[in-house]
Amino acid sequence: MENIREEVKELCIGLKIRRLRQERRLTLQSLSDATGLSKPLLSQIENDQVIPPIATLLRISKALKVGLHTFFQEDDHAEKCLLVRAEGRHELRRRSLADTPPVPYTYHSLAYGKRNKNMEPFLVEFQIDEWREELQVSHEGEEFLFLLEGSLEMHFGEQVMTLNPGDSVYYESTEPHGFVARGSQPARALAVLFSHEF
């Protein structure tokens, strides 16, 4: 748990959100109105007490008029080509560490530090879990997922699909979607998110 918290602190997502909000002279209430997120939740995010899911970050980035990449880059990084070593990936859990039951997704940013991206690539780890409706999210953009290991159950609107290693899916993320690993081992996938809001 402490290791996860330290990795989240390194991302400084909450600090970046607060700084951008203050630069735009927005109150927490103003940001709440613009995103539809509650003031207590935004406060917890800014103080790194809650780790926001990608869909929430998209809503915040849209309200602050910045690309999603802003939250995954280090200051002063403007490389045209960015190499991310295996040990250099940054982990971002999908929701709060305090979720009960915990949400079975872990994202590893594969382009942390790259500015002005048009897409966000992630290595995603899915733990074995029972399907719950609250695992479904929707947001602007499109996504591509390529399954590397394990078996993955995808819920897309009313459809339920099973993905096996080598299978891929490209979908509009405005439709509610979510995943759980099935079988005897966790699943791992390469996921790429694209949005005009990036």
TORDREN-329487 format. One record per atom (N, C-alpha, C, O): residue in three letters; x, z, y. Coordinates in steps of 0.2 Angstrom, whole numbers, padded with zeros to 4 digits, always signed. Each point is the difference from the previous one (the first is absolute). Example, Ala and Ser with C-alpha at 12.3 -4.5 7.8 and 13.67 -1.06 7.14 Angstrom:
2
ala+0066+0039-0028/ala-0004+0000+0006/ala+0004+0000+0006/ala+0005+0003-0001/ser-0007-0007+0006/ser+0004+0001+0006/ser-0004+0003+0005/ser+0003+0001+0006/
//
This chain:
198
met+0004+0000-0006/met-0004+0000+0006/met+0004+0000+0006/met-0001-0004+0005/glu+0007+0008-0005/glu+0004+0001+0006/glu+0004-0007+0001/glu+0001-0002+0006/asn+0001-0001-0011/asn+0003-0007+0000/asn-0004-0005+0004/asn+0002-0004+0004/ile-0009+0004-0006/ile-0005-0005+0003/ile+0000+0002+0007/ile+0000-0005+0004/arg-0001+0011-0002/arg-0001+0002+0007/arg+0006-0002+0004/arg+0000-0003+0006/glu+0006+0003-0009/glu+0006-0002+0004/glu+0000-0007+0001/glu+0002-0002+0005/glu-0004-0002-0010/glu+0000-0007+0000/glu-0005-0002+0006/glu+0001-0005+0003/val-0006+0008-0003/val-0006-0001+0005/val+0003+0001+0007/val-0001-0004+0005/lys+0005+0010-0004/lys+0003+0001+0006/lys+0004-0005+0002/lys+0001-0001+0006/glu+0003-0002-0010/glu+0005-0005+0001/glu-0004-0006+0003/glu+0003-0004+0005/leu-0009+0002-0007/leu-0004-0005+0003/leu-0002+0001+0007/leu-0001-0005+0004/cys+0000+0011-0002/cys-0002+0002+0006/cys-0006-0004+0003/cys-0001-0001+0005/ile-0004+0000-0010/ile-0006-0004+0002/ile-0004+0004+0005/ile-0002-0003+0005/gly+0001+0010-0006/gly-0004+0003+0005/gly+0003+0000+0007/gly-0004+0000+0005/leu+0010+0001-0005/leu+0004+0000+0007/leu-0001-0007+0003/leu-0001+0000+0006/lys+0002-0005-0010/lys-0001-0007+0003/lys-0007-0001+0003/lys-0001-0003+0005/ile-0004+0006-0009/ile-0007-0001+0002/ile-0001+0004+0007/ile-0003-0003+0004/arg+0005+0009-0004/arg-0001+0004+0006/arg+0004-0003+0006/arg-0003+0000+0005/arg+0009-0002-0006/arg+0004-0004+0005/arg-0004-0006+0003/arg-0001-0001+0006/leu-0001-0003-0011/leu-0004-0006+0003/leu-0007+0002+0003/leu-0002-0003+0005/arg-0001+0008-0007/arg-0006+0002+0003/arg+0001+0003+0007/arg-0004-0002+0004/gln+0009+0006-0003/gln+0002+0003+0006/gln+0002-0006+0005/gln-0001+0000+0006/glu+0005-0005-0009/glu+0002-0005+0005/glu-0006-0004+0002/glu+0001-0003+0006/arg-0006+0003-0009/arg-0006-0004+0002/arg-0005+0004+0003/arg-0006-0002+0002/arg+0008+0009+0000/arg-0004+0005+0003/arg-0007+0001-0003/arg-0005+0000+0003/leu+0005+0000-0010/leu-0006+0001-0004/leu+0000+0007-0002/leu+0005+0003-0002/thr-0011+0000+0002/thr-0001+0007-0002/thr-0001-0001-0008/thr-0002-0005-0002/leu+0002+0011-0001/leu-0002+0000-0008/leu-0007-0003+0000/leu-0002-0003-0005/gln-0002+0005+0010/gln-0007-0002-0001/gln-0001-0007+0001/gln-0004-0003-0003/ser+0008+0000+0008/ser+0000-0007+0001/ser+0002-0004-0006/ser-0003-0005-0002/leu+0008+0007-0002/leu+0002-0003-0006/leu-0005+0001-0005/leu-0001-0004-0004/ser-0002+0010+0004/ser-0005+0001-0005/ser-0006-0005+0001/ser-0002-0003-0005/asp+0000+0002+0011/asp-0005-0004+0001/asp+0001-0008-0002/asp-0004-0003-0002/ala+0011+0002+0003/ala+0002-0007-0001/ala+0001-0002-0007/ala-0001-0005-0003/thr+0002+0011-0001/thr+0002-0002-0007/thr-0006+0003-0005/thr+0000-0003-0006/gly-0004+0007+0009/gly-0005+0003-0005/gly+0002+0006-0004/gly-0004+0002-0004/leu+0010+0000+0005/leu+0003+0005-0003/leu-0001+0007+0004/leu+0000+0000+0006/ser-0001+0005-0010/ser-0001+0007+0004/ser+0006+0002+0003/ser+0006-0001-0001/lys-0007+0005+0007/lys+0006+0003+0004/lys+0004+0005-0005/lys+0006-0001+0001/pro-0009+0005-0005/pro+0004+0004-0004/pro+0005-0004-0005/pro+0005+0002-0001/leu-0008-0007-0002/leu+0004-0004-0004/leu+0006-0004+0004/leu+0005+0000-0003/leu-0007-0002+0009/leu+0006-0004+0004/leu+0005+0006+0001/leu+0006-0002+0000/ser-0008+0008+0002/ser+0005+0005+0002/ser+0004+0002-0006/ser+0006+0000+0001/gln-0009+0000-0007/gln+0004+0001-0006/gln+0005-0005-0002/gln+0005+0001-0002/ile-0007-0008+0003/ile+0004-0005-0001/ile+0006+0000+0005/ile+0006-0001-0002/glu-0007+0002+0009/glu+0005+0001+0005/glu+0005+0005-0002/glu+0006+0000+0002/asn-0008+0006-0005/asn+0004+0005-0002/asn+0003+0000-0007/asn+0003+0005-0002/asp-0004-0011-0001/asp+0003-0001-0007/asp-0003+0005-0005/asp+0003+0001-0005/gln-0009+0001+0006/gln-0003+0004-0005/gln-0004-0004-0005/gln-0002+0003-0005/val+0000-0009+0007/val-0004-0004-0004/val+0003-0007+0000/val+0002-0002+0005/ile-0001-0001-0011/ile+0003-0006+0000/ile-0005-0006-0001/ile-0004+0000-0004/pro+0003-0004+0009/pro-0006-0004+0001/pro+0001-0006-0005/pro+0006-0003-0001/pro-0012+0000-0002/pro+0001-0006-0004/pro+0001-0006+0004/pro-0001+0001+0006/ile+0002-0006-0009/ile+0002-0006+0003/ile-0006-0003+0004/ile+0001-0002+0006/ala-0007+0003-0008/ala-0006-0002+0003/ala-0001+0004+0007/ala-0002-0003+0005/thr+0004+0010-0005/thr-0001+0004+0006/thr+0006-0002+0005/thr-0002-0001+0006/leu+0008-0001-0009/leu+0005-0002+0005/leu-0002-0007+0003/leu+0002-0001+0006/leu-0006-0003-0009/leu-0002-0007+0002/leu-0005+0002+0006/leu+0001-0004+0005/arg-0005+0009-0006/arg-0005+0001+0006/arg+0004+0003+0006/arg-0002-0002+0005/ile+0007+0006-0007/ile+0003+0003+0006/ile+0005-0005+0004/ile+0000+0000+0006/ser+0003-0004-0010/ser+0004-0006+0003/ser-0004-0004+0004/ser+0002-0003+0005/lys-0008+0001-0007/lys-0005-0004+0003/lys-0002+0003+0007/lys+0000-0003+0005/ala-0001+0009-0005/ala-0002+0004+0006/ala+0005+0001+0005/ala-0001+0000+0006/leu+0008+0000-0009/leu+0006+0001+0005/leu+0003-0007+0001/leu+0004+0000+0004/lys-0007-0005-0007/lys+0002-0007+0002/lys+0007-0001-0002/lys+0004-0003+0004/val-0002+0006-0010/val+0007-0002-0003/val-0001-0002-0007/val-0005+0001-0003/gly+0010-0004+0001/gly+0000-0002-0007/gly+0001+0006-0005/gly+0003+0005+0002/leu-0005-0006-0008/leu+0001+0005-0005/leu+0007+0002-0002/leu+0002+0005-0001/his+0002-0011+0002/his+0007+0001-0001/his+0003+0006+0004/his+0006+0003-0001/thr-0009-0002+0007/thr+0003+0005+0005/thr+0001+0007-0003/thr+0005+0003+0001/phe-0009-0002-0006/phe+0000+0007-0003/phe+0005+0000-0006/phe+0002+0006-0003/phe+0001-0011+0001/phe+0005-0001-0006/phe+0007-0002+0002/phe+0004-0001-0004/gln-0003+0001+0011/gln+0006-0002+0002/gln+0004+0005+0004/gln-0003+0005+0003/glu+0010-0005-0004/glu+0004+0004+0004/glu+0001-0003+0007/glu+0000-0006+0001/asp+0001+0011+0004/asp+0002-0003+0007/asp+0006-0004+0000/asp+0005+0001-0004/asp-0005-0006+0008/asp+0006-0004+0001/asp+0001-0005-0006/asp+0006-0002-0001/his-0010+0001-0004/his+0001-0004-0005/his-0003-0007+0001/his-0007+0000+0001/ala+0011-0005+0000/ala-0003-0007+0002/ala+0003-0005-0004/ala+0001-0006+0002/glu+0001+0007-0008/glu+0003-0005-0004/glu-0004-0006-0002/glu-0006+0001-0001/lys+0009-0007+0001/lys-0004-0005-0003/lys-0001+0000-0007/lys-0004-0003-0003/cys+0009+0006+0000/cys+0000+0001-0008/cys+0001+0007-0001/cys+0005+0003+0002/leu-0009+0000-0006/leu+0000+0007-0002/leu+0001+0001-0007/leu-0005-0002-0004/leu+0010+0005+0002/leu+0001+0001-0007/leu-0001+0008-0002/leu+0002+0004+0004/val-0007-0003-0008/val-0002+0007-0002/val+0003+0002-0007/val-0003-0003-0005/arg+0008+0007+0005/arg+0002+0002-0007/arg-0005+0004-0004/arg-0004+0003+0003/ala+0004-0003-0009/ala-0004+0004-0004/ala-0001+0007+0002/ala-0005+0003+0000/glu+0011+0000+0002/glu+0000+0007+0002/glu-0002+0001+0007/glu-0001+0006+0002/gly+0000-0011+0001/gly-0002+0000+0008/gly-0008-0001+0001/gly-0002+0000+0006/arg-0002-0001-0012/arg-0007+0000+0001/arg-0003+0006+0003/arg+0002+0006-0002/his-0007-0006+0006/his-0003+0005+0003/his-0007+0001-0003/his-0004-0005+0000/glu+0003+0011-0002/glu-0007+0002-0004/glu-0005+0002+0005/glu+0001+0004+0005/leu-0007-0007-0006/leu-0006+0002+0004/leu-0006+0001-0005/leu-0002-0005-0003/arg+0000+0011+0002/arg-0006+0002-0004/arg-0006-0003+0004/arg+0000+0000+0006/arg-0005-0002-0010/arg-0006-0003+0003/arg-0004+0004+0004/arg-0003-0002+0005/arg+0002+0009-0007/arg-0004+0004+0004/arg+0003+0007+0001/arg+0006+0001-0002/ser-0009+0004+0004/ser+0002+0007+0001/ser+0003+0003-0007/ser-0002-0002-0005/leu+0008+0005+0006/leu+0003+0004-0006/leu-0005+0005-0002/leu+0000+0002-0006/ala-0005+0000+0010/ala-0005+0005-0002/ala-0006-0002-0003/ala-0005+0003-0002/asp+0005-0010+0000/asp-0006-0003-0003/asp-0002+0003-0006/asp+0005+0001-0004/thr-0011+0001+0002/thr-0002+0003-0006/thr-0006-0004-0003/thr-0005+0000+0004/pro+0005-0004-0009/pro+0007-0001-0004/pro+0004-0004+0004/pro-0002-0004+0004/pro+0009+0004-0006/pro+0005-0004+0004/pro-0002-0008-0001/pro-0002-0002-0005/val+0004-0002+0010/val-0001-0007+0000/val+0006-0003-0004/val+0006+0002+0002/pro-0008-0006-0007/pro+0006-0002-0005/pro+0004-0006+0003/pro+0002-0005-0004/tyr-0001+0004+0010/tyr+0004-0006+0003/tyr+0006+0003+0003/tyr+0000+0005+0004/thr+0006-0008-0005/thr+0006+0001+0004/thr+0003-0007+0003/thr+0001-0004-0005/tyr+0000+0003+0011/tyr+0002-0006+0003/tyr+0008+0001+0001/tyr+0002+0006+0003/his+0002-0011-0004/his+0007+0000+0002/his+0001-0006+0005/his-0001-0006-0003/ser+0002+0007+0009/ser+0001-0006+0004/ser+0006-0004-0001/ser+0006+0003-0001/leu-0007-0009+0000/leu+0006-0004-0002/leu+0003-0004+0006/leu+0005-0004-0001/ala-0007+0005+0007/ala+0002-0003+0006/ala+0001+0005+0006/ala-0001-0002+0006/tyr+0002+0008-0008/tyr+0000+0006+0005/tyr+0006-0002+0005/tyr+0006-0001-0002/gly-0008+0001+0008/gly+0006-0001+0005/gly-0001-0007+0003/gly+0003-0002+0005/lys-0007-0003-0008/lys+0000-0007+0003/lys-0006+0000+0005/lys-0005+0002-0001/arg+0007-0005+0007/arg-0004+0000+0005/arg-0004-0007+0000/arg+0002-0005-0003/asn-0008+0005+0006/asn-0004-0006+0001/asn-0001-0004-0006/asn+0001-0006-0001/lys-0003+0010-0004/lys-0002-0003-0007/lys-0007-0003+0000/lys-0005+0003+0004/asn+0003-0008-0007/asn-0006-0003-0001/asn-0004+0003-0007/asn-0006-0002-0001/met+0010+0005-0003/met-0002+0003-0006/met+0003+0006-0001/met+0006+0002+0002/glu-0009+0003-0007/glu+0003+0006-0002/glu+0001+0000-0007/glu-0005+0000-0004/pro+0011+0000+0001/pro+0001+0000-0007/pro+0001+0007-0003/pro+0004+0004+0004/phe-0007-0002-0009/phe+0001+0007-0003/phe+0001-0001-0008/phe-0003-0005-0003/leu+0006+0010+0001/leu+0000+0001-0007/leu-0005+0006-0001/leu+0001+0005+0003/val-0006-0006-0007/val-0005+0005-0001/val+0000+0003-0007/val+0000-0004-0005/glu-0001+0010+0005/glu+0000+0004-0007/glu-0007+0003-0001/glu-0002+0003+0005/phe-0001-0005-0010/phe-0007+0003-0001/phe+0000+0005-0006/phe+0002-0002-0006/gln-0004+0008+0007/gln-0001+0005-0006/gln-0006-0001-0004/gln-0005-0003+0003/ile+0005+0005-0009/ile-0006-0001-0004/ile-0005+0005+0003/ile+0001+0006+0001/asp-0007-0008+0000/asp-0006+0004+0003/asp-0006-0003-0002/asp-0001-0005-0003/glu-0005+0009+0004/glu-0006-0002-0001/glu-0003-0003+0007/glu+0002+0002+0005/trp-0006-0007-0006/trp-0002-0004+0006/trp-0005+0004+0004/trp-0004+0004-0003/arg+0005-0004+0010/arg-0004+0004+0004/arg-0002-0005+0006/arg+0005-0003+0002/glu-0011+0003+0000/glu-0002-0004+0006/glu+0004+0000+0006/glu+0001-0004+0004/glu+0002+0011-0003/glu+0004+0001+0006/glu+0006-0004+0000/glu+0004+0000+0005/leu-0002-0002-0011/leu+0007-0004+0000/leu-0001-0007+0003/leu+0005-0003+0002/gln-0011+0001-0001/gln-0001-0007+0004/gln+0001+0000+0007/gln-0003+0005+0003/val+0007-0009+0000/val+0001-0001+0007/val-0001-0007+0002/val-0001-0005-0004/ser+0000+0004+0011/ser-0001-0007+0002/ser+0003+0000+0007/ser+0000+0005+0004/his+0003-0010-0002/his+0004-0001+0006/his+0001-0008+0002/his-0001-0004-0005/glu+0003+0003+0011/glu+0001-0007+0002/glu+0006-0003-0004/glu+0005+0004-0002/gly-0005-0010+0000/gly+0006-0004-0002/gly-0001-0002-0008/gly-0006+0000-0002/glu+0011-0002-0001/glu+0000-0002-0006/glu+0006+0003-0004/glu+0005+0003+0003/glu-0006-0003-0010/glu+0005+0004-0004/glu+0002-0004-0006/glu-0004-0004-0003/phe+0010+0004+0001/phe+0002-0003-0006/phe+0003+0006-0005/phe+0004+0004+0003/leu-0005-0004-0009/leu+0003+0005-0005/leu+0002-0004-0006/leu-0004-0003-0003/phe+0010+0005+0001/phe+0003-0003-0006/phe+0002+0006-0005/phe+0004+0004+0002/leu-0007-0003-0008/leu+0001+0006-0004/leu+0006-0001-0004/leu+0001-0005-0003/leu+0004+0010+0004/leu+0006+0000-0004/leu+0000+0004-0006/leu+0003-0003-0005/glu-0006+0008+0005/glu-0001+0005-0006/glu-0006+0003-0001/glu-0004+0001+0005/gly+0002+0000-0011/gly-0006+0004-0001/gly-0007-0004+0000/gly+0001-0006+0000/ser-0006+0009+0000/ser-0007-0003+0000/ser-0004+0003+0006/ser+0000+0006+0001/leu-0003-0010+0003/leu-0003+0002+0006/leu-0007-0003+0000/leu-0002-0005-0001/glu-0002+0010+0003/glu-0007-0001+0001/glu-0002-0001+0007/glu+0001+0004+0004/met-0003-0010-0002/met-0002-0002+0007/met-0007+0000+0001/met-0004-0003-0004/his+0001+0007+0009/his-0006-0001+0002/his-0001-0003+0007/his+0003+0002+0005/phe-0006-0008-0005/phe-0001-0004+0006/phe-0007-0001+0001/phe-0003-0005-0003/gly+0000+0008+0008/gly-0007+0000+0001/gly-0004+0002-0006/gly+0001+0006-0002/glu-0005-0010-0001/glu-0003+0002-0006/glu+0003-0002-0007/glu-0002+0001-0005/gln+0008-0005+0006/gln+0004-0002-0006/gln+0005+0005-0002/gln+0002+0004+0004/val-0001-0004-0011/val+0005+0004-0003/val+0004-0005-0004/val-0002-0003-0004/met+0009+0003+0005/met+0005-0004-0003/met+0005+0004-0003/met+0002+0005+0003/thr+0001-0007-0008/thr+0006+0003-0003/thr+0006-0005+0001/thr+0000-0006-0002/leu+0005+0009+0004/leu+0007-0004+0001/leu+0005+0003-0004/leu+0001+0006-0001/asn+0003-0011-0003/asn+0005+0002-0004/asn+0006-0003+0003/asn+0000-0004+0005/pro+0006+0006-0007/pro+0007-0002+0002/pro+0000-0008+0001/pro-0002-0003-0005/gly+0004+0001+0011/gly+0000-0008+0001/gly-0006-0002+0004/gly+0000-0006+0002/asp-0006+0010-0003/asp-0006-0002+0004/asp+0001+0001+0007/asp+0004+0004+0003/ser-0007-0008+0001/ser+0000+0001+0008/ser-0007-0001+0002/ser-0004-0004-0003/val+0003+0006+0009/val-0007-0001+0004/val+0001+0000+0007/val+0004+0004+0003/tyr-0007-0009+0000/tyr+0000-0001+0007/tyr-0007+0001+0003/tyr-0005-0003-0003/tyr+0004+0008+0008/tyr-0007+0001+0002/tyr-0001+0002+0007/tyr+0005+0002+0003/glu-0011-0003+0000/glu-0001+0002+0006/glu-0001+0008+0001/glu-0005+0002-0004/ser+0009+0001+0008/ser-0001+0007-0001/ser-0005+0003+0005/ser-0001+0006+0000/thr-0003-0010+0003/thr-0006+0002+0003/thr-0006+0002-0005/thr-0004+0004+0002/glu+0005-0006-0008/glu-0005+0002-0005/glu+0003+0007-0003/glu+0006+0000-0002/pro-0010+0005+0000/pro+0002+0006-0003/pro+0004-0001-0006/pro-0003-0004-0004/his+0009+0007+0003/his+0004-0001-0006/his+0004+0006-0001/his+0001+0005+0004/gly+0001-0004-0011/gly+0003+0006-0002/gly+0003-0001-0007/gly-0002-0005-0003/phe+0007+0009+0001/phe+0003-0001-0006/phe+0001+0007-0004/phe+0001+0005+0004/val-0001-0005-0010/val+0003+0005-0004/val+0004-0002-0006/val-0002-0006-0003/ala+0007+0009+0001/ala+0003-0002-0006/ala-0003+0002-0007/ala-0004+0005+0000/arg+0004-0009-0005/arg-0003+0001-0006/arg+0005+0000-0006/arg+0006-0002+0002/gly-0007+0005-0007/gly+0004-0001-0006/gly+0004+0007+0000/gly-0002+0005+0002/ser+0008-0006-0005/ser+0005+0006-0001/ser+0005+0001+0005/ser+0004+0005-0001/gln-0003-0009+0006/gln+0005+0001+0004/gln-0002-0002+0007/gln-0005-0004+0001/pro+0008+0006+0005/pro-0001-0002+0006/pro+0001-0007+0001/pro+0004-0003-0004/ala-0007+0000+0009/ala+0001-0007+0002/ala+0004-0001+0006/ala+0000+0004+0005/arg+0004-0010-0005/arg+0004-0001+0006/arg-0001-0008+0002/arg-0001-0004-0004/ala+0000+0003+0011/ala-0002-0006+0002/ala+0004-0002+0007/ala+0001+0005+0004/leu+0000-0011-0003/leu+0002-0002+0007/leu-0006-0002+0004/leu-0004-0004-0003/ala+0003+0007+0009/ala-0006-0002+0004/ala+0003-0002+0007/ala+0005+0002+0002/val-0009-0008+0000/val+0002-0002+0007/val-0006+0000+0004/val-0005-0003-0002/leu+0005+0006+0008/leu-0006+0000+0004/leu+0001-0004+0006/leu+0006+0000+0003/phe-0011-0004-0001/phe+0001-0004+0006/phe-0006+0001+0004/phe-0006+0001-0002/ser+0007+0000+0009/ser-0005+0000+0004/ser+0002-0002+0007/ser+0005+0000+0002/his-0010-0003+0002/his+0001-0003+0006/his+0002+0006+0005/his+0003-0001+0005/glu-0005+0007-0007/glu+0001+0006+0004/glu+0008+0003-0001/glu+0002+0004+0004/phe+0001-0007-0008/phe+0007+0002-0001/phe+0004-0002+0006/phe+0006+0001+0001/
//
